[in-house]
C-alpha cells in the first residue's frame, strides 16, 4: 500500500528547476528592498553551489537561513497557530518558525539536486536548558539508508551528526513521499494526509511563486 502524500506530477522532478524570475518578481511585488536582497543572495548562493560537494551545500544552506532569517512564532508573524511558509514568504518577511527554516533548507537543497530520498523533514522533541522539552523541526540528510544523518537546525549553528545531538528526540519525519515514526527506517503504516495538509498547501503556493519540488 502506498503511503505517499499526493503531490502533483509537476512537483516530482528529480532535480527541480526553479523559475528565479518569477521568484524574484514575487518578492519585489509583495515585500521590501531587504527581501529582494535576501532573494538575490539566495539565487546567487544556489548558482555558486551547484557543483559543490554535498557537505558544503548542507553547511552553506544551513548558514544562509540561520543568518538571514529571524525566528518568530506563527502567532506573531501570521496570527495563526500553525502556518507553513514557502521559501518566498520566509525570505520576504525575513522571519519564520522552525518549520519555515526547515522547509526553506529542504527546498534549497532540492534545487541543488540533493535527492529527496536523502532528506527528511523531522519533528523532534528539543531538550531545553534547565529541563523540559518543546516541539521542534529539523532537516536530516542521510548519505545512504540507515546511515546516521546530519542535522540542519536553526537552534544550533553547526551541521552535526544526529549522534552528537543528544538534545533531540525524533518523533516523526517525512518527505513528499512517506512518513516515518521515531527512528524507524520503514514507512509508517498510517495516513499522513491529516498531518501534512499544510505541506501540500505550501508546495502549491511555492510552485506559483516559481519554486518547484
PyMOL commands that set and color helices and strands:
alter all, ss='L'
color gray80, all
select helices_A, chain A and resi 9-11+20-30+33-49+54-68+74-78+87-93+98-111+116-118+162-164+192-194+197-208
alter helices_A, ss='H'
color red, helices_A
select strands_A, chain A and resi 70-71+95-96+119-127+133-141+150-153+156-161+168-174+179-181
alter strands_A, ss='S'
color yellow, strands_A
deselect
rebuild
show_as cartoon
